[in-house]
Amino acid sequence: MEQWTTSMWRRMLSARQEQGEALATLLRQCNENALIVGRQRVVAPNAFVIELLPKAHRLIAASPVPATPALAGQVRRHAAEQVYTFARPVAIDLRPTPDDTAVRFRVHSRIAPAKGRES
């Protein structure tokens, strides 16, 4: 598992970038965008989009081992440690950046409503 994780991060991030930066950004999104909805209930974002440079996206998409389940597991673990809840299961979508940008990756997050509450 450790070899796979290391390999995944090498593909996902440039050599100059710290391996945990993308994951740290996901966890920071949880912390910064969590909502207090009641006594002892904090809801964290559960829908994430990670925009990657097209080359990095192609490498990860071509990998036989999907990266998103491992990332979602880390988000769920962090949420459990912080006593956050989710409105729905955690979903992470990897997409290529829509334009040619110098940014290695961008993370967008939101709280996707529970089923039956969508309009």
Contacts in CASP RR format, 6 or more apart in sequence:
PFRMAT RR
TARGET T0000
AUTHOR 0000-0000-0000
METHOD contacts of the structure
MODEL  1
MEQWTTSMWRRMLSARQEQGEALATLLRQCNENALIVGRQRVVAPNAFVI
ELLPKAHRLIAASPVPATPALAGQVRRHAAEQVYTFARPVAIDLRPTPDD
TAVRFRVHSRIAPAKGRES
4 65 0 8 1.000
5 70 0 8 1.000
6 19 0 8 1.000
8 60 0 8 1.000
8 63 0 8 1.000
8 65 0 8 1.000
8 67 0 8 1.000
8 70 0 8 1.000
9 19 0 8 1.000
9 20 0 8 1.000
9 22 0 8 1.000
10 19 0 8 1.000
11 56 0 8 1.000
11 59 0 8 1.000
11 60 0 8 1.000
11 63 0 8 1.000
12 22 0 8 1.000
12 52 0 8 1.000
12 56 0 8 1.000
12 59 0 8 1.000
12 60 0 8 1.000
12 67 0 8 1.000
12 105 0 8 1.000
13 19 0 8 1.000
13 20 0 8 1.000
13 21 0 8 1.000
13 22 0 8 1.000
13 56 0 8 1.000
13 104 0 8 1.000
13 105 0 8 1.000
14 56 0 8 1.000
14 104 0 8 1.000
17 104 0 8 1.000
22 50 0 8 1.000
22 71 0 8 1.000
22 105 0 8 1.000
22 107 0 8 1.000
23 71 0 8 1.000
23 74 0 8 1.000
25 105 0 8 1.000
25 107 0 8 1.000
26 48 0 8 1.000
26 50 0 8 1.000
26 71 0 8 1.000
26 74 0 8 1.000
26 75 0 8 1.000
26 92 0 8 1.000
26 107 0 8 1.000
26 109 0 8 1.000
27 74 0 8 1.000
27 75 0 8 1.000
27 78 0 8 1.000
29 45 0 8 1.000
29 48 0 8 1.000
29 107 0 8 1.000
29 109 0 8 1.000
30 44 0 8 1.000
30 45 0 8 1.000
30 75 0 8 1.000
30 78 0 8 1.000
30 79 0 8 1.000
30 82 0 8 1.000
30 84 0 8 1.000
30 109 0 8 1.000
31 44 0 8 1.000
31 82 0 8 1.000
33 44 0 8 1.000
33 45 0 8 1.000
33 109 0 8 1.000
33 110 0 8 1.000
33 111 0 8 1.000
34 42 0 8 1.000
34 43 0 8 1.000
34 44 0 8 1.000
34 45 0 8 1.000
34 82 0 8 1.000
34 84 0 8 1.000
35 42 0 8 1.000
35 43 0 8 1.000
35 111 0 8 1.000
36 42 0 8 1.000
37 43 0 8 1.000
40 83 0 8 1.000
41 85 0 8 1.000
42 82 0 8 1.000
42 83 0 8 1.000
42 84 0 8 1.000
42 85 0 8 1.000
43 84 0 8 1.000
43 85 0 8 1.000
43 86 0 8 1.000
43 87 0 8 1.000
43 111 0 8 1.000
44 79 0 8 1.000
44 82 0 8 1.000
44 84 0 8 1.000
44 85 0 8 1.000
44 86 0 8 1.000
44 111 0 8 1.000
45 109 0 8 1.000
45 110 0 8 1.000
45 111 0 8 1.000
46 86 0 8 1.000
46 87 0 8 1.000
46 88 0 8 1.000
46 89 0 8 1.000
46 90 0 8 1.000
46 91 0 8 1.000
46 111 0 8 1.000
46 112 0 8 1.000
47 88 0 8 1.000
47 90 0 8 1.000
47 91 0 8 1.000
47 93 0 8 1.000
47 109 0 8 1.000
47 110 0 8 1.000
47 111 0 8 1.000
47 112 0 8 1.000
48 71 0 8 1.000
48 75 0 8 1.000
48 90 0 8 1.000
48 91 0 8 1.000
48 92 0 8 1.000
48 93 0 8 1.000
48 107 0 8 1.000
48 108 0 8 1.000
48 109 0 8 1.000
49 92 0 8 1.000
49 93 0 8 1.000
49 95 0 8 1.000
49 107 0 8 1.000
49 108 0 8 1.000
49 109 0 8 1.000
50 71 0 8 1.000
50 92 0 8 1.000
50 93 0 8 1.000
50 94 0 8 1.000
50 95 0 8 1.000
50 105 0 8 1.000
50 106 0 8 1.000
50 107 0 8 1.000
51 95 0 8 1.000
51 96 0 8 1.000
51 97 0 8 1.000
51 98 0 8 1.000
51 105 0 8 1.000
51 106 0 8 1.000
51 107 0 8 1.000
51 108 0 8 1.000
52 60 0 8 1.000
52 94 0 8 1.000
52 95 0 8 1.000
52 96 0 8 1.000
52 97 0 8 1.000
52 104 0 8 1.000
52 105 0 8 1.000
53 96 0 8 1.000
53 97 0 8 1.000
53 101 0 8 1.000
53 103 0 8 1.000
53 104 0 8 1.000
53 105 0 8 1.000
54 96 0 8 1.000
54 97 0 8 1.000
56 104 0 8 1.000
56 105 0 8 1.000
57 94 0 8 1.000
57 95 0 8 1.000
57 96 0 8 1.000
57 97 0 8 1.000
58 96 0 8 1.000
60 67 0 8 1.000
60 94 0 8 1.000
61 94 0 8 1.000
67 94 0 8 1.000
68 92 0 8 1.000
68 93 0 8 1.000
68 94 0 8 1.000
71 92 0 8 1.000
72 90 0 8 1.000
72 91 0 8 1.000
72 92 0 8 1.000
73 90 0 8 1.000
75 90 0 8 1.000
75 92 0 8 1.000
76 90 0 8 1.000
78 84 0 8 1.000
79 85 0 8 1.000
79 86 0 8 1.000
79 90 0 8 1.000
87 111 0 8 1.000
87 112 0 8 1.000
87 113 0 8 1.000
87 114 0 8 1.000
88 112 0 8 1.000
88 113 0 8 1.000
88 114 0 8 1.000
88 115 0 8 1.000
91 112 0 8 1.000
97 103 0 8 1.000
97 106 0 8 1.000
END
